[in-house]
């Protein structure tokens, strides 16, 4: 089959800024595989750690729509599986001269931005009216599935494939793989180590006088608590602060994806596109591929391990702030997101030390 221009729209995208045939730490490794992906992954890290907290403590969905709060992630799994399969097939069938993976990074951008807008900006909120409930649930359902079923797979699948498509040099590929793995830790570090110390900016105390006041030594009211000693938050102010924060995340995501697109290169894809003749084989149906995989016990072991690893990580991400807030009272004996966030950040920093040591040992 002749390798003519067959990438369609993807071929019209601007080319990579990386021109060297060999991988270099600067700019390709440091900018394309570290800086860009770290910025691009921040939004998903924030969603994974705090979106449940946002729904429960800002929108209070667990109070007036507990079934929705419980079943949204369960039902959405169907769409997540479908979305990942579609993205994988789209990447496999890509024939663009700009690569199999890199064009999909740009394709993820409009979906990502739209998903974040639906989740935090388009979603209506009016503390004095019940009429906003239905609109909020619709926006959250759309945004949630747009993000986790399409936007994130559309970004992460090609992002994960870039290392294997970058070069045939095993040493260079190992370097890029190490850097690429560090980006996930860096993004998670932001949301689990840095952001928790500033949660009082996103979960704003209600200073209207509802509840029992908590004062400092000078008599200044710091916040109000309910009968259980839990701080009371201003949902309207918190919602507004989240909107501003997410708009900043949208800009960061856009910048990160653009950096990764322009400062990475698929040398292996370019080699195959440069061949005059290539052998084409019909792809096996998904069912046949599944049968082959499940016959390999090592594949099954890896999938079980990966499932348990991800499952444990998701439980930790979603519950860590709830746990730290509920288990540890501040010096006045009250439970606040701000104090819980400080302990969450401290816990994450201590927990990251073995990981950092392991990376240093593994790098050589």
C-alpha positions in Angstrom: 0.0 0.0 0.0 1.5 3.3 -1.0 2.1 5.7 1.9 0.5 8.7 0.4 -1.0 11.6 2.3 -3.7 9.8 4.1 -4.0 11.6 7.5 -6.7 14.0 6.4 -7.2 16.9 8.8 -4.4 15.6 11.2 -1.9 16.1 8.4 -2.8 19.8 8.3 -1.8 20.3 11.9 1.5 22.2 12.6 4.5 19.9 12.9 6.6 19.2 15.9 9.3 21.7 17.0 11.7 18.9 17.8 13.9 18.5 14.7 16.8 16.4 16.1 16.9 12.7 15.2 18.2 11.8 18.6 16.4 12.3 21.9 17.8 15.2 24.0 17.0 16.0 27.6 16.5 19.6 26.8 14.1 20.6 25.3 12.4 17.3 24.4 12.7 15.5 27.8 12.4 18.4 30.1 9.7 20.4 28.3 7.8 17.8 26.1 7.8 14.9 28.6 7.9 16.7 31.9 6.6 20.3 31.9 3.8 19.8 29.4 2.3 16.6 30.7 2.6 17.8 34.3 0.5 20.9 33.5 -1.9 18.8 31.4 -2.5 16.2 34.1 -3.2 18.8 36.9 -6.9 19.0 36.1 -7.5 15.2 36.3 -5.5 15.1 39.6 -7.7 17.8 41.1 -10.9 16.1 39.9 -9.8 12.7 41.2 -9.0 14.1 44.7 -11.7 16.8 45.2 -14.7 16.5 42.9 -16.5 14.3 45.4 -15.7 16.8 48.1 -17.0 19.6 45.9 -20.3 17.8 45.3 -20.8 16.9 48.9 -19.5 20.0 50.7 -20.3 22.8 48.2 -23.4 21.5 46.2 -24.5 19.2 49.0 -25.7 16.7 46.4 -25.5 13.9 48.9 -28.3 15.5 50.9 -30.9 16.2 48.1 -29.8 13.7 45.4 -28.0 10.9 47.3 -28.9 8.3 44.7 -27.3 10.4 41.9 -24.2 11.0 44.1 -23.9 7.2 44.6 -24.8 5.9 41.1 -23.1 8.5 38.9 -19.6 6.9 38.9 -21.1 3.4 38.8 -23.2 4.0 35.7 -20.5 6.1 34.1 -18.2 3.1 34.1 -20.0 1.8 31.0 -19.2 5.0 29.1 -15.6 5.0 30.4 -15.0 1.5 28.9 -16.6 2.4 25.6 -14.6 5.7 25.4 -11.3 4.0 26.1 -12.0 1.4 23.4 -12.9 4.1 20.9 -9.8 6.1 21.6 -7.6 3.1 21.3 -9.0 2.1 18.0 -8.8 5.7 16.7 -5.1 5.8 17.7 -4.4 2.4 16.1 -6.1 3.6 12.8 -4.3 7.0 12.7 -2.1 7.5 9.6 -1.1 11.1 10.0 2.3 12.3 9.2 2.2 14.2 12.5 2.0 10.8 14.3 -0.5 8.3 15.7 -0.6 9.9 19.1 0.2 13.6 19.0 -2.8 14.7 17.0 -5.1 13.1 19.5 -3.6 15.3 22.2 -5.0 18.3 20.4 -8.3 16.6 19.8 -8.6 16.1 23.6 -8.5 19.8 24.2 -12.0 20.9 23.2 -13.5 17.9 24.9 -11.5 18.6 28.1 -12.4 22.3 28.2 -16.1 21.6 27.5 -16.2 18.9 30.3 -14.7 21.3 32.9 -17.1 24.0 31.9 -20.1 21.7 32.3 -18.8 20.5 35.7 -18.0 23.8 37.3 -19.1 26.8 35.2 -22.2 26.0 33.3 -23.7 24.1 36.3 -26.2 26.5 37.9 -26.2 27.2 41.6 -28.7 29.2 43.6 -28.7 28.6 47.4 -32.1 30.3 47.8 -33.9 28.2 45.2 -34.5 24.5 44.6 -35.1 25.0 40.9 -31.4 24.8 40.1 -31.2 21.1 41.2 -32.2 19.5 38.0 -30.0 21.7 35.9 -27.0 21.1 38.1 -27.5 17.3 37.9 -27.8 17.4 34.1 -24.6 19.5 33.8 -22.6 17.3 36.2 -23.8 14.1 34.4 -22.7 15.5 31.0 -19.4 16.9 32.3 -18.5 13.9 34.3 -18.9 11.5 31.4 -17.3 13.9 28.9 -14.2 14.1 31.2 -13.7 10.5 32.4 -15.1 8.7 29.3 -13.7 10.8 26.5 -11.6 13.8 27.4 -9.1 12.1 29.8 -8.8 8.9 27.6 -8.4 11.1 24.6 -5.4 12.7 26.3 -3.9 10.0 28.4 -3.9 7.1 25.8 -1.7 9.0 23.3 0.3 10.5 26.2 1.1 7.0 27.5 2.0 5.8 23.9 4.4 8.6 23.1 7.4 7.0 24.8 7.2 3.8 22.8 6.7 5.8 19.6 9.5 8.3 20.3 12.6 6.3 19.4 14.1 2.8 18.9 17.0 3.7 21.2 16.3 1.8 24.4 18.4 4.0 26.5 16.7 7.2 25.3 13.3 5.5 25.6 14.1 4.5 29.2 15.0 8.1 30.0 11.7 9.4 28.6 9.8 6.7 30.4 11.3 7.7 33.7 10.5 11.4 33.0 7.0 10.5 31.9 6.3 8.5 35.1 7.5 11.5 37.1 4.8 13.7 35.5 2.0 11.7 37.1 3.7 12.0 40.5 4.2 15.7 40.0 0.6 16.3 39.1 -0.7 14.2 42.0 1.8 15.9 44.3 0.2 19.3 43.5 -3.3 18.1 44.5 -2.3 16.0 47.4 0.7 17.9 48.9 0.4 21.6 47.9 -3.3 22.3 47.3 -4.5 20.8 50.7 -2.8 23.7 52.5 -5.1 26.2 50.6 -8.4 24.4 50.8 -9.8 27.3 52.9 -9.8 29.3 49.6 -12.1 26.7 47.9 -14.2 25.7 50.8 -15.1 29.1 52.3 -16.4 29.5 55.8 -20.0 30.7 56.3 -19.7 33.9 58.4 -23.4 34.8 58.4 -23.8 33.7 62.0 -25.4 30.3 61.6 -24.2 27.9 64.2 -21.8 28.3 67.1 -19.0 30.9 66.7 -15.4 29.8 67.2 -13.1 32.7 68.2 -9.4 33.2 68.8 -7.8 34.7 71.9 -8.6 38.2 70.7 -12.3 37.4 70.4 -12.3 37.4 66.6 -14.7 34.9 65.0 -12.8 32.5 62.9 -15.7 30.3 61.7 -19.0 28.8 62.8 -19.6 25.1 63.6 -22.7 22.9 63.8 -23.8 20.8 66.7 -21.3 18.1 65.7 -18.4 20.5 65.8 -18.0 20.6 62.0 -17.3 23.9 60.3 -20.1 25.4 58.3 -19.3 26.5 54.8 -20.7 29.2 52.5 -21.8 27.2 49.5 -22.4 30.2 47.2 -18.9 31.7 47.9 -17.2 28.3 47.6 -19.0 27.7 44.3 -17.8 31.1 43.0 -14.2 30.4 44.1 -14.3 27.0 42.4 -15.4 28.6 39.1 -12.4 30.9 39.2 -10.0 28.1 40.1 -11.3 25.8 37.3 -11.0 28.6 34.7 -7.3 28.8 35.7 -7.1 25.0 35.4 -8.6 25.2 31.9 -5.8 27.7 30.9 -3.2 25.5 32.4 -4.5 22.4 30.7 -4.5 24.2 27.3 -0.9 25.4 27.8 0.3 21.9 28.9 -1.3 20.0 26.0 0.1 22.5 23.5 3.6 22.2 25.0 3.5 18.4 24.9 2.3 18.4 21.3 5.0 20.8 20.0 7.9 19.4 22.0 7.5 15.7 21.4 8.2 13.6 18.3 7.2 10.2 17.0 10.3 9.0 15.2 9.0 5.4 14.9 5.8 6.6 13.3 7.7 8.8 10.9 9.8 5.7 9.8 6.7 3.7 9.0 5.1 6.7 7.2 8.3 7.1 5.2 8.3 3.5 3.9 7.1 3.2 0.3 5.4 -0.1 1.0 3.8 -1.3 4.1 2.1 -4.5 4.9 -1.5 -4.1 6.0 -3.3 -6.6 8.1 -6.9 -6.6 9.1 -7.3 -5.9 12.8 -8.8 -8.7 14.9 -12.3 -8.0 16.3 -12.3 -6.9 20.0 -13.8 -10.2 21.0 -11.0 -12.2 19.4 -8.4 -10.0 21.0 -10.0 -10.5 24.4 -9.9 -14.3 24.0 -6.2 -14.2 23.2 -5.4 -11.9 26.2 -7.4 -14.0 28.7 -5.6 -17.2 27.6 -2.3 -15.6 28.8 -2.2 -16.0 32.6 0.6 -13.4 32.9 -1.7 -10.9 31.2 -4.4 -11.7 33.6 -2.0 -11.4 36.6 -0.9 -7.9 35.3 -4.5 -6.8 34.8 -5.5 -7.9 38.3 -2.5 -6.2 39.8 -3.2 -3.0 37.8 -6.9 -3.1 38.8 -6.1 -3.4 42.5 -3.4 -0.7 42.3 -5.8 1.7 40.6 -8.7 0.7 42.9 -6.6 1.4 46.0 -5.3 4.7 44.6 -8.8 5.9 43.8 -10.1 5.0 47.3 -7.2 6.9 48.8 -7.6 9.9 46.6 -11.4 10.3 47.1 -11.4 9.5 50.9 -8.2 11.1 52.2 -9.6 14.6 52.8 -12.8 13.2 54.3 -10.8 11.0 56.6 -8.4 13.7 57.7 -11.2 16.2 58.2 -13.4 13.7 60.2 -10.7 12.1 62.3 -8.6 15.1 63.5 -9.9 18.1 65.3 -8.0 21.4 65.4 -6.7 23.0 68.6 -10.2 24.2 69.5 -11.7 20.8 69.1 -13.5 21.4 65.8 -13.4 19.7 62.4 -12.6 21.8 59.4 -11.6 21.2 55.8 -8.7 23.6 56.3 -7.1 21.7 59.2 -7.9 18.4 57.6 -6.2 19.6 54.5 -3.0 20.5 56.4 -2.9 17.0 57.8 -3.7 15.5 54.3 -0.8 17.5 52.8 1.6 16.5 55.5 0.5 12.8 55.2 1.0 13.0 51.4 4.5 14.5 51.8 5.6 11.8 54.2 4.1 9.1 52.0 6.0 10.4 49.0 9.4 10.1 50.5 9.7 6.3 49.8 8.5 7.0 46.2 11.2 9.6 45.7 13.9 7.4 47.1 12.7 4.5 44.8 12.9 6.8 41.8 16.4 7.8 42.6 17.4 4.1 43.0 15.6 3.0 39.8 16.9 5.8 37.5 20.3 4.2 36.9 
